[in-house]
Amino acid sequence: MQEQQKHFATQDGTELFYRYRPAADGSADKAIVLFHRGHEHSGRMMFVADELGFDDFAYFAWDARGHGHSPGERGDSPSIGTSVADVDDFIRHIQSEYGIKPENICVIAQSVGAVLVSTWLHDYAPPIRCAVLAAPAFGVKLYLPFARPVLRLLQKLRGNFFVNSYLKARHLTHDKARQEDFKRDPLIVRPISVRVLLGLYDTAERIVADAQAITTPLLLLISGDDKVVHHQPQHDFYNHLGSHYKARHILPGFYHDTLGEAERER
């Protein structure tokens, strides 16, 4: 089915961009909603719709604030809480605009998107069918000693500012086509605001510690050779989860772009 490009309004009136692909068999009652990793956008997630091959599901994927075609300074958001509220607004929009009930919605999220989704599951307790979290960024690897306290001090002195990602395409996936697409995609942004980066850490620590409040059926995918985020917070999150139906798969040799890895059929 032909992909459609649309917008929805958040609580503060911001119009965020999203992609919509109707179910190939004409069904209108089920959806899979995709959430991209940091620095990226919905166009880097729609391949999942192609490869899953579930013709009776509609697919949706957004561009988070400050990413892709959505407004906002690149790599920034007023707060992590605002971005989590945006997730709730997006799902509510899908429900009201397309008549798809939350209990017939599955969300699939990567990295930073997975942190936003897990926080949404915790804070809003939506009655969705299930969630898949791939390489959630509960603990980003900062290779400089004392990076977090230094960033907090600088934020107090300078206010919000931006840092550039050190990531190379080869650190994300072994898939050569995905590497080249990452290098050439003009919508991929390198900067991330300190407000978002530190907010991500604080929010992740809160959600991992209190994951027993999350009862949504959940699948956690952990990339075994992740160069970007730490494994232990992911395991802590899973062990604390209150979900009665949960599964954890560790994928040996996988880099951070779990869903876009060379052997992702696994």
N, C-alpha and C positions, 0 to 999 in steps of 0.2 A: 504494500500500500504506500501511496505517496506521503512523504513526510510533510507536515505542516509546521509553520513557524508562527508562534503566538506570544501573547503577553498576559500576565495576570497582575493584579494589584495587591500589594501587601498592606498591612494595617496602617503604615505611615504614608500610604499613597504612592509608593515607588512601584513602577511598572517593570517587572522582571521578565526576561525573555525565556521561552521554553520551546522545545520541539515535541511534536505530537505525531505519533504514527498509529492510525486506527488498526484494529485487529484484522489480519489478512482474511479471515473467514467471515468477517462481518459481525462478529460478536461485539457486544457493547457493555458487558457487565463485569469485566475483570481488567486489571491493569498492573503493569510492572513499572515502577518509577525509579529512575536512575539518577544518582548523585555523584558528580565528578570529584576528583581529588583537587587539592590546592593548585593554583597556578593555571588550571585548565578550564574546560568548558564542556557544554553538552555535546558538541560535535565529536568530542573524543570518547564519548560513551555510547553512542548509538550503534556502534558495531556489535554491542552486546545483544541488541534486539535482533540483528541479522543472524547471529551465531546461536542464540538460544533456540530459535525455530519454533516458538510457541505461537501458533497462528491464531489462537483464540484469546490472546491478550492484546490490549492496547498498550503502547509504550509512551512514556513521558520522560523528558530529561530537561532540567533547568540549567541556566547560567546563573550561578550565585552572584550576589552583589559584588561589583568590582571585578567581574570576570566575563569573558566572552562578549556577548551583545547586551548584557545588562548594564545599567548605569552605575555610577560610583567610581571613586578613584581606584585605579587598578591595584588589586591586592588588599583592599581595605573594606571595612564594614564598621558601622557605628559601634558594634559590640558583637561578641559571640551570641549573646542572648537575642540580639536582633536577627541574626542569621538563623537561629533556631526557630524563632517566631515565623520567619519566612518559610521554613519547611512546613510548619503547620498551616500557614496560609495557602501554600501550594497544594497540599493534600485536600484542604477544604475546597479549593477552587476546582480540583478534579472531581470531587464529589458533587458540587453544585452545578458545574458546567456540563459534565458528561454523565452524571447520574450513576457513578460507580461508587458503591458503598465501601467504606474503609475495610470491612472484613473480606473484601475481594481484591485488596491491594497488597502487593509485595513490594518492598523497597530494597534496592541493591545499591550500596554506597561504598566508595573507595576513600581511604586515607582521611583527609580533613572532612570530606563529605560524610564519612562513617562516624566521625566524632560528632558532627552536627546531628546526624540521625540518631545515634545512641543517646545524645542529650535530649532530643525530642521524645524518644521513647520513655526516658526517665521522667522528664518534667511534665509532659502532656498526657502520657499513658494512652496513646491512640489505640483504638481496637482494630488495628490492621491484622492481616492474616499472618505475615511473617516478615523477617528482615534478614538480609545477607550483608555482612560487613567484611570488606576485604582490606587487609592491612590498615586497620584504623590507626590514626596518628595520635595515639594516647601519649606517646613520648618521642618527640622529634629529636634526632641526634644532632646536637650542637657541638661541633668538634673543638671549639675554643674553650679553654678552662674558665670556669665561673661566668659563662656566657649569660645565663639567666639573671643573676644579680646585677651584672654590669648593664644589661639592657633595661632592667627596672630602674636603676639609678639614672641612666641617660634619659629615660622616659620622664622621670620626675623633673629633670633639669631642662629638657628640651621640648617636652610634650610628645605627641605622636610623631614618629618618623618611620622611614622605610629601610629595610635591608634586602639585599638581593640574594636569591637562592644560589647556592653553590652547585646545584644539581646539574649533571650532564645526562644526556639522553641514555648513554650506556649504563648509567647507574639505575635506570628505571626498568628496563626490559632487555631481554636477549633478542626480541623480535626486531629485525633490521628495518622493516617497513614502519613499525611504530616509532623507532628511533628517528628515522628521517622525517616522519610527520611531525614529531615533537620539535625538531630543529627548525622546520620551515613554517610552522603554523604561526601566522601573525597574531592570532588571538591569545596565544600562551603568554602569560605575564611572569616576569622574573621577580618583581618586588613583592614583599609582603609587609604589611604594617606591623610595627611592634605591638600596637594595641591588639591586633588579631593574634599574633604569635604568642604573646604572653597570656592572652585570654584563652587561647587554645590549651595551653599547659594547665591553667587553673581549672578550667572546665573539665578537662580530661581527668585530673586528679580527683575531682568531686564525683564524677560519674563512675570511675573505676572503683572507688571506695564504697559507693552506695549502689552498685549494680544489682544487688538483690531486689531493688525496687522495680527492676525491669522484668516483666513476665511474658513479653512477646516471644513466640517461637523464633529461634535465631540460629543462623549458621555463621560461624566465624572462620574466615580464611586467613591463615598466617603465612606470609612469604618467608621461606626458610633462610634466604640469604639477603634479607632486606638491608639496603645501605642507608635508608632514610629514617626509619623509626625503630625503636627498641621493642624487643619481643616481650619482655617481662610484664609490662602493663597490659598487654593483650591477654596473656595468660591469667593475670590477676582479675581482669574484667570477666573473663569466661568463668573462672572459678567462683566468683561472687554472684554471677547471674542468678536471678530468681526464676528464670524460665523453666517450665517443666519439660519443654521440648527444646533441646539445644544440641548443637554438634560443633566440633572444632576439627578443622583439617589443617595440618601443617604441610606445606608444599616445598619439599627440599629443592634448593637451587633457585627458587623463584626470587626475583627482585621485587621492588616496591609496587610496580604497576601490575598487580596480581592478575587482574582480569584481562590485561593486555600482554601477558607473557607469551613466549614462543610456544610453550606446551600447555596453553590454557585449556585445551580440551580436557585435561585432567580435572 
